[in-house]
Amino acid sequence: MEVSHVSMKVLLFLGIIFSQTSADTHTLQFLYTAVTPGVNFTAVGLVDGDEIVYYDVNIRKMIPTSRKIDAADDPEVWKPQTQLMQSDQENLKQLLLEVMKDFNHTEGVHTLQRRYGCELHDYRTTRGYDQYRYDGEDFLSLDLKTGTWTAAKRQAEIIKEKWESTGDHAKYWKRYLEKECIKQLMKFVDSYLVVYKRPRDGGEVMDRKSVYTYSVLEWIWVIIASVAFLTIFIICVAGFAVWRKRKNDSKSVLTPGSPNSSSKLFLPPEF
C-alpha cells in the first residue's frame, strides 16, 4: 500500500530524530595519585572529561579551575567533596605504603592511582566504578553488582580480605557511587553548572540562557516527533481497516456458477 510505504519513511525519519536527541551522557569522576618518595598526593575532578576542580593539599581545599562552573564560589557545592577528599588523602597515602610493603618495595618511585566516578545516560540509566592501579597496572576494583572487590594481583588479595572482613568499605562506596555521586552529577547538569560546548570541538562557552533554550528546543522536537508518530500510527490503523473492509466486500460479489447467482445475468445479449 502507498500509505504503508510513506509511513515507513516517516517512521525511519523519526527514528533518526530520536537517536540524535536522546543520546545524552554525562560523567563525573575523580582521579587521585599518590607518589613516593615522600608520598605526594594530587587529586582532580572532571565533568564530561574536562577538569573542573583540583584539591590543594596545602590548604586542604577544593579549588575550582574552570569558568564553566557557574557556582564556583558557592562553598556548599564543594563542601561534601572536600570533606571526602581530606579523608581520602590520608587513606591513599597509608594504602600506598601498605601495598609497597606487600610487594617488598622499600624504596624508589612508586605510584598508587585511584579513579572513581559515575555516569548518567539519557537521564535514566547510571553506572559507577572505583578502580585502583599500582605502578600503572590494575590492582583492585569494586564490583557494584555484587558489592565486592575484585583483586587483579596476588598482593591485592590482602587488601580485599581486609576490606571485606566487615563489608562496610564496599557498602559505603556502593551507596556513594549509585546515589550521592549521581545526585552531585545531576546538580552540575540540571542546574546548568556545566554550560558549554566543548572548546576542542570548536565550540564556544555558552551562557545559562543558551543552554536552557537548547534544552527547550530538544523537548519541542521530542513532542513534535511523538505527535507525528502517533498520527502516522492512526493513519496506518485506519488504512488497514479500509483495506480489510474492501477485501471483504470484494469477496461478497457474486461469481458465475455460485448457488445464489442467476444464470440470466450471464447470458449473452440478444440481437
C-alpha positions as CSV (number, residue, x, y, z in Angstrom):
1,M,0.0,0.0,0.0
2,E,1.1,3.5,-0.7
3,V,0.1,4.6,2.8
4,S,2.3,2.0,4.4
5,H,5.2,2.9,2.2
6,V,5.0,6.5,3.2
7,S,4.6,5.5,6.9
8,M,7.8,3.5,6.8
9,K,9.7,6.5,5.5
10,V,8.3,8.7,8.2
11,L,9.0,6.2,11.0
12,L,12.6,5.9,9.7
13,F,12.9,9.7,9.9
14,L,11.5,9.7,13.4
15,G,13.9,7.0,14.4
16,I,16.8,9.2,13.2
17,I,15.5,12.2,15.2
18,F,15.1,10.2,18.4
19,S,18.6,8.7,18.1
20,Q,20.1,12.1,17.8
21,T,18.1,13.9,20.5
22,S,18.1,11.1,23.2
23,A,21.7,10.1,23.2
24,D,22.9,12.2,26.1
25,T,25.6,11.0,28.5
26,H,27.3,12.9,31.4
27,T,30.1,11.8,33.6
28,L,31.6,12.9,36.9
29,Q,34.9,11.3,38.0
30,F,37.8,12.0,40.4
31,L,41.4,11.0,39.9
32,Y,43.8,10.5,42.8
33,T,47.6,9.9,42.6
34,A,49.9,9.1,45.5
35,V,53.6,9.1,44.7
36,T,56.7,8.1,46.7
37,P,59.2,9.1,48.0
38,G,57.5,11.5,50.4
39,V,54.1,10.3,49.4
40,N,52.9,13.3,47.4
41,F,49.2,13.5,46.8
42,T,47.3,15.1,43.9
43,A,43.6,15.0,43.0
44,V,41.4,16.4,40.3
45,G,37.7,16.3,39.4
46,L,36.3,16.1,35.9
47,V,32.8,16.6,34.4
48,D,32.3,15.2,30.9
49,G,36.1,14.7,30.6
50,D,37.0,18.3,31.4
51,E,38.9,19.3,34.6
52,I,36.7,21.5,36.8
53,V,38.4,21.3,40.2
54,Y,41.6,20.3,41.9
55,Y,42.5,19.6,45.5
56,D,45.1,21.9,47.1
57,V,47.0,19.7,49.6
58,N,48.5,22.8,51.3
59,I,45.2,24.3,52.3
60,R,43.2,21.0,52.1
61,K,40.5,22.5,50.0
62,M,38.8,22.0,46.6
63,I,39.7,24.8,44.1
64,P,37.5,25.3,41.0
65,T,39.6,25.6,37.9
66,S,37.0,26.2,35.2
67,R,34.9,29.2,34.3
68,K,32.3,26.6,33.0
69,I,31.1,26.3,36.6
70,D,28.5,28.9,37.4
71,A,28.6,28.4,41.1
72,A,32.3,28.2,41.7
73,D,32.2,30.5,44.7
74,D,29.4,28.6,46.4
75,P,31.1,26.6,49.3
76,E,28.1,24.3,49.6
77,V,28.9,22.9,46.2
78,W,32.3,21.6,47.2
79,K,31.9,21.1,51.0
80,P,30.9,17.4,50.9
81,Q,33.5,16.5,48.3
82,T,36.2,18.5,50.2
83,Q,35.5,16.5,53.4
84,L,35.7,13.3,51.4
85,M,38.9,14.3,49.7
86,Q,40.6,15.2,53.1
87,S,39.8,11.7,54.3
88,D,40.9,10.1,51.1
89,Q,44.2,11.9,51.1
90,E,45.3,10.2,54.2
91,N,43.8,6.9,53.3
92,L,45.5,6.7,49.9
93,K,48.9,7.6,51.4
94,Q,48.6,4.8,54.0
95,L,47.3,2.4,51.4
96,L,50.4,3.1,49.1
97,L,52.8,2.4,52.0
98,E,50.9,-0.8,52.8
99,V,50.9,-2.0,49.1
100,M,54.6,-1.3,48.8
101,K,55.2,-3.4,51.8
102,D,53.2,-6.3,50.3
103,F,55.3,-6.0,47.1
104,N,58.5,-5.8,49.2
105,H,59.2,-2.4,47.7
106,T,61.2,-0.4,50.3
107,E,62.5,2.5,48.1
108,G,62.2,4.1,44.7
109,V,59.4,5.8,42.9
110,H,56.1,4.1,43.2
111,T,52.6,5.3,42.4
112,L,49.1,4.3,43.5
113,Q,46.3,5.7,41.4
114,R,42.6,5.7,42.1
115,R,39.8,6.5,39.6
116,Y,36.2,6.6,40.7
117,G,33.0,8.2,39.5
118,C,29.6,7.8,37.9
119,E,27.9,8.1,34.5
120,L,24.4,9.2,33.7
121,H,22.9,8.0,30.4
122,D,19.8,9.8,28.9
123,Y,18.8,10.8,32.5
124,R,17.7,7.2,33.1
125,T,20.5,4.6,33.4
126,T,23.5,5.0,35.6
127,R,26.9,3.4,36.1
128,G,29.5,3.7,38.8
129,Y,33.1,2.5,39.2
130,D,36.0,2.6,41.6
131,Q,39.4,1.3,40.4
132,Y,43.0,1.2,41.8
133,R,46.2,0.9,39.9
134,Y,49.7,0.3,41.4
135,D,52.7,1.4,39.3
136,G,50.4,1.7,36.2
137,E,48.9,-1.8,36.4
138,D,45.4,-2.8,37.5
139,F,45.3,-3.7,41.2
140,L,41.8,-3.6,42.8
141,S,38.3,-2.7,41.6
142,L,34.8,-2.5,43.1
143,D,32.1,-4.7,41.6
144,L,28.9,-2.7,42.2
145,K,26.6,-5.6,41.2
146,T,27.9,-7.9,43.9
147,G,29.2,-5.2,46.3
148,T,32.6,-6.9,46.5
149,W,36.2,-6.1,45.5
150,T,38.0,-7.8,42.6
151,A,41.7,-8.3,43.1
152,A,43.9,-8.1,39.9
153,K,47.1,-9.0,41.7
154,R,48.0,-11.6,44.4
155,Q,49.1,-8.8,46.7
156,A,45.7,-7.2,46.3
157,E,44.0,-10.2,47.9
158,I,45.4,-9.0,51.3
159,I,43.6,-5.6,50.9
160,K,40.5,-7.3,49.6
161,E,40.2,-9.6,52.6
162,K,40.8,-6.7,54.9
163,W,38.1,-4.5,53.3
164,E,35.6,-7.3,53.0
165,S,36.0,-8.5,56.6
166,T,33.2,-6.2,57.7
167,G,31.8,-5.3,54.3
168,D,31.4,-1.6,55.4
169,H,34.0,-0.4,52.9
170,A,32.2,-1.7,49.8
171,K,28.8,-0.8,51.1
172,Y,29.8,2.8,51.7
173,W,31.3,3.3,48.2
174,K,28.5,1.4,46.5
175,R,26.0,3.7,48.1
176,Y,28.1,6.8,47.3
177,L,28.6,5.9,43.6
178,E,25.0,4.9,43.0
179,K,23.3,7.7,44.9
180,E,25.5,10.6,46.1
181,C,27.7,10.7,43.0
182,I,24.7,10.7,40.7
183,K,23.0,13.5,42.8
184,Q,26.1,15.6,42.5
185,L,26.4,15.0,38.8
186,M,22.8,15.9,38.3
187,K,23.3,19.1,40.3
188,F,26.1,20.1,37.8
189,V,23.9,19.2,34.8
190,D,20.4,20.2,35.9
191,S,21.5,23.4,37.5
192,Y,23.5,24.3,34.4
193,L,26.7,24.5,36.2
194,V,28.3,23.0,33.1
195,V,27.1,25.3,30.4
196,Y,29.3,25.0,27.4
197,K,30.2,23.4,24.1
198,R,33.5,21.6,24.1
199,P,36.2,24.0,23.1
200,R,38.2,21.2,21.5
201,D,35.2,20.6,19.2
202,G,35.3,24.2,18.0
203,G,32.5,25.3,20.3
204,E,32.2,28.4,22.4
205,V,31.3,28.8,26.1
206,M,27.5,29.2,26.4
207,D,25.6,31.1,29.0
208,R,22.8,29.6,31.0
209,K,20.1,31.1,28.8
210,S,21.6,29.5,25.7
211,V,21.6,26.0,27.3
212,Y,18.1,26.4,28.6
213,T,16.9,27.4,25.2
214,Y,18.7,24.5,23.6
215,S,17.1,22.2,26.1
216,V,13.6,23.5,25.4
217,L,14.1,23.1,21.7
218,E,15.1,19.5,22.3
219,W,11.9,18.8,24.2
220,I,9.9,20.6,21.4
221,W,11.4,18.2,18.9
222,V,10.5,15.2,21.0
223,I,6.9,16.4,21.4
224,I,6.6,17.1,17.6
225,A,8.1,13.7,16.8
226,S,5.8,11.9,19.3
227,V,2.7,13.6,17.8
228,A,3.9,12.7,14.3
229,F,4.5,9.1,15.3
230,L,1.0,8.9,16.9
231,T,-0.6,10.4,13.8
232,I,1.2,8.0,11.4
233,F,0.2,5.1,13.6
234,I,-3.5,6.2,13.5
235,I,-3.3,6.6,9.7
236,C,-1.8,3.1,9.4
237,V,-4.5,1.5,11.5
238,A,-7.3,3.4,9.6
239,G,-5.7,2.4,6.3
240,F,-5.5,-1.2,7.3
241,A,-9.2,-1.1,8.3
242,V,-10.3,0.3,5.0
243,W,-8.2,-2.2,3.1
244,R,-9.7,-5.1,5.1
245,K,-13.2,-3.8,4.5
246,R,-12.7,-3.5,0.8
247,K,-11.2,-7.0,0.7
248,N,-14.2,-8.4,2.5
249,D,-16.6,-6.5,0.2
250,S,-14.9,-7.9,-2.9
251,K,-15.5,-11.5,-1.6
252,S,-19.2,-10.8,-1.4
253,V,-19.5,-10.1,-5.1
254,L,-21.5,-12.9,-6.9
255,T,-19.4,-15.0,-9.3
256,P,-20.7,-17.3,-12.2
257,G,-21.9,-20.7,-11.0
258,S,-22.4,-19.7,-7.4
259,P,-25.6,-21.1,-5.8
260,N,-27.0,-17.6,-5.3
261,S,-26.2,-16.3,-8.8
262,S,-28.7,-16.1,-11.6
263,S,-27.8,-17.6,-15.0
264,K,-29.8,-14.8,-16.7
265,L,-27.2,-12.3,-15.6
266,F,-24.6,-14.1,-17.6
267,L,-26.5,-14.9,-20.9
268,P,-25.1,-13.3,-24.0
269,P,-27.1,-10.3,-25.1
270,E,-29.9,-10.9,-27.6
271,F,-29.6,-9.3,-31.1
